[in-house]
Amino acid sequence: MNNLVAVLYIAAFALFIYGLMGLTGPKTAVRGNWIAAVGMGVAVVATLIEVRDTAAINWILIAAGLAIGVILGVPPAKRTKMTAMPQLVALFNGVGGGTVALIAWSEFLETDGFSAFQHGEEPTVHIVVGSLFAAVIGSVSFWGSLVAFAKLQELLNKKVEKAFVANARTFQLLNMVLLLVAVAASVWIGIHATPGEGTAVRWIVIVLVAAGLMGLFVVFPIGGADMPVVISLLNALTGLSAAAAGLALNNTAMIVAGMIVGASGTILTNLMATAMNRSIPAIVFGSFGGGAAAAGVAGEGGGTVKSTSAADAAIQMAYASQVIVVPGYGLAVAQAQHAVKDMASILESKGVEVKYAIHPVAGRMPGHMNVLLAEADVEYDSMKEMDDINGEFSRTDVTLVIGANDVTNPAARNDPSSPIHGMPILNVDESRSVIVLKRSMSSGYAGIDNPLFTADRTSMLFGDAKKSVNSVIEELKAL
C-alpha cells in the first residue's frame, strides 16, 4: 500500500507542476487551475489512504471539514466579481496561512510539547523547527492577509489608515519587538519541550499571538499602491509555512505543494518589485501612498485640464492608424472590459490596429488586467507587457487610458522629488494624443498628483468608464 501512496503523491506533484505551467497565460489558465485542483484531490486521497489505519483518525470530522470547506469556498468563488477578485485572493490566501498556524498549534494541544510524545518518541529537530516556523509564518500570513483584504475592500476608516501609514516607523520598531518575542518563545519551546504540565501550550500561544500582531502591524502601514506586491509576498509566505508544516508532519504532499507555492510566489514578488524599481524591504518597511485614504487631487500641481466628448474621442480613434488601450482599476470598477472589446472590434473593422498595454502592477493584484481582458475574449497576443509596448507609444496616434493613474504618471520618470520616482511606467505621454477616462480629477491609489492629466496632448473624458466607452461606441457606429 505504501507503493500506491508514493505513486499517487508523484502523480499529484506532476499535476501541480503541469497546472502551474498552465497559469502562464490567460488561454491556458482555466485548464491549469483544473489540473492543479485534480492534483490536490489526488494528494488528499493519498494522505487519507496513508493514515486510514490510524486509530486517532475521526472520519466524521474529516467529512464535516470537507463539506464546510466546499460550502464556504465555492459560493464566493463563483459569485465574486472580477473587481473584487484581489480581495478574494487575499482572503483565501489568509485562510491557508491560518490553517497552517492551527496545524502547528495542534501539535501542542494534547500533550505538553509535540504529538510525537503520544507515541513515546522524542521530537526531532525537523519537527521542532518545522512546527514553530509554520506557526510564526502562518500566523503572520493569516492576519496580514486579513488586513490586505480590509484595505482592498475599503473597510478601514480612512483617517485611521492614514495614521498607520504616517506612523510606519513606530510600527517597524514594534514589529522588531514582536519578532524577538516570537523567536524567544520558540527557542524556549525547542529547548524545554518535554511531557509535563502543559507549559509548552502556553508558550505556543505566545508565539501565535506575537506573530499575529506582527502580521497586522506589518501590513497596516503599507500604502495601497504596494498592495499587489504585498498579496504576492503573503502568498509566498503561506507556501513556505505549508512546506514547513509538511516537514514537521512528514507529509510529502504539503512539502512539495508548499515549496511550489513559496517559490513561485517569491519569484512573482521579486518581478513585481523590480517592475516598481523598488526592493522588497523598501516596500515592506518604506511604502508610499495611503491607499484610498489619500486625499490628493490629480492635476493640483498646476496646468489646464482639457475636457473632451465621446464624439471627439470617436473621431480621433476612427481616423488613427494605431490605438493603444491602457486599462487600470477604474476599468475593473466599471466592469467596462466587454465594452472596450466591442469598441476595439469596431475600430479594427475600420482598419485601426488596437493593442493593450499592461503594466505589471496595474489593478490590485498580479495579472488583474490580463484576467479582466481575457474574460472579455480579448486576444492574448493583443495584450502587451510594459517592456514590449513602451517603444510603440511614440508612434501611436491615440492612447486611451481607462482608470489607470499611477502606472502612467510621468513624474516617476521626470520628477526626482516624487515618491514614485524611478518606478518604470507606461510611456503614454509620448503618444501623439492621449484620452483619459476618469470619473473625476481625484488622484490614484498612491495619492500622488499626475501631471499627465494636464499635459498639452491630453484630454479628459469624465464619467463612468463603461458609460463613456458605450457612448464612444455609438459615435463610432455613426461615422
C-alpha positions, 0 to 999 in steps of 0.5 A, a space after each residue: 500500500 505504501 507503493 500506491 501512496 508514493 505513486 499517487 503523491 508523484 502523480 499529484 506533484 506532476 499535476 501541480 507542476 503541469 497546472 502551474 505551467 498552465 497559469 502562464 497565460 490567460 488561454 491556458 489558465 482555466 485548464 491549469 487551475 483544473 489540473 492543479 485542483 485534480 492534483 490536490 484531490 489526488 494528494 488528499 486521497 493519498 494522505 487519507 489512504 496513508 493514515 486510514 489505519 490510524 486509530 486517532 483518525 475521526 472520519 466524521 470530522 474529516 467529512 464535516 471539514 470537507 463539506 464546510 470547506 466546499 460550502 464556504 469556498 465555492 459560493 464566493 468563488 463563483 459569485 465574486 466579481 472580477 473587481 473584487 477578485 484581489 480581495 478574494 485572493 487575499 482572503 483565501 490566501 489568509 485562510 491557508 496561512 491560518 490553517 497552517 498556524 492551527 496545524 502547528 498549534 495542534 501539535 501542542 494541544 494534547 500533550 505538553 510539547 509535540 504529538 510525537 510524545 503520544 507515541 513515546 518518541 522524542 521530537 526531532 529537530 525537523 519537527 521542532 523547527 518545522 512546527 514553530 516556523 509554520 506557526 510564526 509564518 502562518 500566523 503572520 500570513 493569516 492576519 496580514 492577509 486579513 488586513 490586505 483584504 480590509 484595505 482592498 475592500 475599503 473597510 478601514 476608516 480612512 483617517 485611521 489608515 492614514 495614521 498607520 501609514 504616517 506612523 510606519 516607523 513606530 510600527 517597524 520598531 514594534 514589529 522588531 519587538 514582536 519578532 524577538 518575542 516570537 523567536 524567544 518563545 520558540 527557542 524556549 519551546 525547542 529547548 524545554 519541550 518535554 511531557 509535563 504540565 502543559 507549559 509548552 501550550 502556553 508558550 505556543 500561544 505566545 508565539 501565535 499571538 506575537 506573530 499575529 500582531 506582527 502580521 497586522 502591524 506589518 501590513 497596516 502601514 503599507 500604502 495601497 499602491 504596494 498592495 499587489 506586491 504585498 498579496 504576492 509576498 503573503 502568498 509566498 509566505 503561506 507556501 513556505 509555512 505549508 512546506 514547513 508544516 509538511 516537514 514537521 508532519 512528514 507529509 510529502 504532499 504539503 512539502 512539495 505543494 508548499 515549496 511550489 507555492 513559496 517559490 513561485 510566489 517569491 519569484 512573482 514578488 521579486 518581478 513585481 518589485 523590480 517592475 516598481 524599481 523598488 526592493 522588497 524591504 523598501 516596500 515592506 518597511 518604506 511604502 508610499 501612498 495611503 491607499 484610498 485614504 489619500 486625499 490628493 487631487 490629480 492635476 493640483 500641481 498646476 496646468 489646464 485640464 482639457 475636457 473632451 466628448 465621446 464624439 471627439 474621442 470617436 473621431 480621433 480613434 476612427 481616423 488613427 492608424 494605431 490605438 493603444 488601450 491602457 486599462 487600470 482599476 477604474 476599468 475593473 470598477 466599471 466592469 467596462 472590459 466587454 465594452 472596450 472589446 466591442 469598441 476595439 472590434 469596431 475600430 479594427 473593422 475600420 482598419 485601426 490596429 488596437 493593442 493593450 498595454 499592461 503594466 505589471 502592477 496595474 489593478 490590485 493584484 498580479 495579472 488583474 488586467 490580463 484576467 479582466 481582458 481575457 474574460 472579455 475574449 480579448 486576444 492574448 497576443 493583443 495584450 502587451 507587457 510594459 517592456 514590449 509596448 513602451 517603444 510603440 507609444 511614440 508612434 501611436 496616434 491615440 492612447 486611451 487610458 481607462 482608470 489607470 493613474 499611477 502606472 502612467 504618471 510621468 513624474 516617476 520618470 521626470 520628477 526626482 522629488 516624487 515618491 514614485 520616482 524611478 518606478 518604470 511606467 507606461 510611456 503614454 505621454 509620448 503618444 501623439 494624443 492621449 484620452 483619459 477616462 476618469 470619473 473625476 480629477 481625484 488622484 490614484 491609489 498612491 495619492 500622488 498628483 499626475 501631471 499627465 492629466 494636464 499635459 498639452 496632448 491630453 484630454 479628459 473624458 469624465 464619467 463612468 468608464 463603461 458609460 463613456 466607452 458605450 457612448 464612444 461606441 455609438 459615435 463610432 457606429 455613426 461615422 
